[in-house]
Amino acid sequence: MTRPRILVVGAGFAGVGCVKRLERRLTEREARITLLSPFSYQLYLPLLPQVAAGVLTPQSVALSLRRSQKHRTRIVPGGAVGVDTAAKAVVVRTITGEYDVEPYDHLVLAPGSVTRTFDIPGLADHARGMKTLAEAVYVRDHVIAQLDLADASEDEAERAARLQFVVVGGGYAGTETAACLQLLTHNAVKRYPRLDPALIKWHLVDIAPRLMPELGDKLGSAAMDILTARGIQVSLGVSVASVDDEAVTLTDGRVLPCRTLIWTAGVAASPLVGTVGTETLRGRLVATPEMRVPGVDGVWALGDAAAVPDLAKGEEGAICPPTAQHAMRQGKALADNLVATLRGEPTHPYTHKDLGLVVDLGGMDGVSKPLGVELHGPAAQAVARGYHWAALRTNVAKTRVMTNWLLNAVAGDDYVRTGFLASKAGTLRDFEYTDAYLTPDQVRLHTGPFRGAVG
Ligand SMILES: Cc1cc2nc3c(=O)[nH]c(=O)nc-3n(C[C@H](O)[C@H](O)[C@H](O)COP(=O)(O)OP(=O)(O)OC[C@H]3O[C@@H](n4cnc5c(N)ncnc54)[C@H](O)[C@@H]3O)c2cc1C
C-alpha cells in the first residue's frame, strides 16, 4: 500500500506546529510529509518591530526549519499559487520561478495572512508593511536613510518632510512598530549633530476610537500615555485619504509632508484562500471545529488563513482571532486530528481559552494583560519579553534573542543601513507576493494531468 501524502502549505506558527507534531506521532511508514515554504525558516512575527528597531538581528527571529536532528519532512522551497481540490493537487511556484504540481491525499492549508489594504489613492505604491522579515529590514533601512538624507540636505522643507513618519494601525503590530521606531530615531539623532531633534515627528493613526481595543480601556489609555509622553502624535478616528511621493493626506484634511508611510492596518487571509473555491468568512477559509474544510475531501485549514470556530468564547459564530497563540495550538490539534483520521480514530474539536496579550513598546515600556491581569510599564515589558522568549521554538533562537537584548541594552545600536534591499520599490506587493496567485483556469492548466488520477 502507498503511504498517504500529507502536504502542509506554510511554515509559520500553524504549519510548523502541525509538522512537528506529525513527525513526532507518525512513523515513516504511516505517511509521507511534505512542507511547502518559500523560506527556510519560521518567522517569529511578534518580534518583528524589534528587528526594524535594530534591537534584534533578523537571524534571531528566523527559526531554521532544519535544525532538529529528528527532522524528516521533505521541504519544497516555493509557494502555493493555486489549489485544485478536484485534482487533489497544489500548483507550486518554486523559488526559481518555475511551476510544479504537488499531489496530496491530505492538504493542510496554513499560509497565514497578508497586510490588509484599502482602495486609497497611492497606497499600493507608497505603503510599507511590517509582515515579513524583508519588510522589517527594509523599513529599518528606509528610516535610517531618511536621517542620512535629511542630514545631508540644505533644504529645510525636505529635512522636515524626511523626518516626519506616519504609521497607520493602532492594533498591537502598529503600536509596537511606532513605539519601537520612534525610539530608534530618538536615539539615532544623537549621532547627527546637524539635525534638530525637534524636527522628528511620529504619527500613529487609526480609524478606530481606541488603541488596541482588545486590551480594554485602562491599558489602551496607558499605551496612549506612554506614546504621547514620547512625543508620538496619536490620531484616532482618522485614516489616510491619499498618499504620494511627497505627503500623506489624512481624512481630517491634514496634509503631512513625509516620505514614510508604514501600513499595519490589520491583516487579510492569504490570497491562496481565494483559489480553493470553498466558503469563506471575513476572507478566511471556513473550517469546522476539527479544522476540516467542509465540502472537500482531505483539506484542512488553520491559523490566520482560516475561520476556526472559537468554542472557548461560547458565543454563537465567534471565530478564533488571528494570533500566534491560536495558530501554534491549532497546528498541534490539527495534527492530532489528522493522525486520528489516518488511524480511523475519532477527531476532537479545537478549543483554547485566550491567554491575553503582551505588547512591548521598547525601552522599558509595555502594556500586557496576561490571564486578565492588567500591567503597564517595566513589569508589562518584562512579561512581554518573557512570554516571547519562552515561546521561541529552539534553544539557539532563545540564546540569540537574549544575547541581542543584552547587547542592545549595554551597547545600543549603530544605526547602520545595510542597503541590501535598496533597489526594491518596497511595496506590499513586492514583499508579500500578493500578485503571484493563479486564476482557476490557470490552476487547471497545470493540474489537468492529475484530475484523471483521482478516483
Ligand atoms: C508585527 C506583528 C506582531 C504580532 N504580535 C503578536 C503577538 O504579540 N501575539 C500573537 O499571538 N500574535 C501576534 N501577531 C500575529 C501572529 O504573528 C499571527 O497570528 C501568526 O503568525 C499566524 O500564524 P500562521 O501560521 O497562520 O501564519 P504565519 O505565521 O504568518 O505563517 C504563514 C507562513 O506561510 C508562508 N506562506 C505564505 N503564503 C504561502 C504560500 N502561498 N505558499 C506557501 N507558504 C506560504 C509564509 O511565508 C509563512 O511562513 C503579530 C503579527 C505581526 C505582523
The ligand as an ORCA input file, in Angstrom:
! r2SCAN-3c Opt
* xyz 0 1
  C       4.177     42.799     13.890
  C       3.313     41.679     14.395
  C       3.225     41.430     15.754
  C       2.455     40.377     16.230
  N       2.386     40.159     17.570
  C       1.665     39.100     18.031
  C       1.630     38.801     19.413
  O       2.230     39.511     20.239
  N       0.912     37.708     19.828
  C       0.242     36.909     18.948
  O      -0.370     35.915     19.367
  N       0.242     37.184     17.648
  C       0.940     38.248     17.148
  N       0.941     38.529     15.823
  C       0.103     37.719     14.927
  C       0.766     36.396     14.608
  O       2.085     36.609     14.174
  C      -0.029     35.639     13.570
  O      -1.351     35.474     14.022
  C       0.586     34.276     13.315
  O       1.846     34.436     12.715
  C      -0.320     33.422     12.428
  O       0.293     32.177     12.237
  P       0.108     31.438     10.836
  O       0.911     30.193     10.924
  O      -1.313     31.336     10.477
  O       0.758     32.432      9.787
  P       2.295     32.879      9.688
  O       2.990     32.738     10.957
  O       2.261     34.209      9.023
  O       2.880     31.816      8.694
  C       2.449     31.684      7.380
  C       3.577     31.023      6.613
  O       3.112     30.660      5.340
  C       4.042     31.092      4.368
  N       3.268     31.324      3.154
  C       2.534     32.396      2.837
  N       1.951     32.211      1.650
  C       2.335     30.992      1.231
  C       2.059     30.235      0.062
  N       1.271     30.711     -0.890
  N       2.630     29.020     -0.061
  C       3.434     28.522      0.921
  N       3.737     29.201      2.042
  C       3.175     30.411      2.188
  C       4.681     32.322      4.940
  O       5.942     32.549      4.360
  C       4.773     31.922      6.407
  O       5.940     31.202      6.637
  C       1.726     39.579     15.313
  C       1.808     39.827     13.948
  C       2.593     40.866     13.490
  C       2.675     41.113     11.996
*
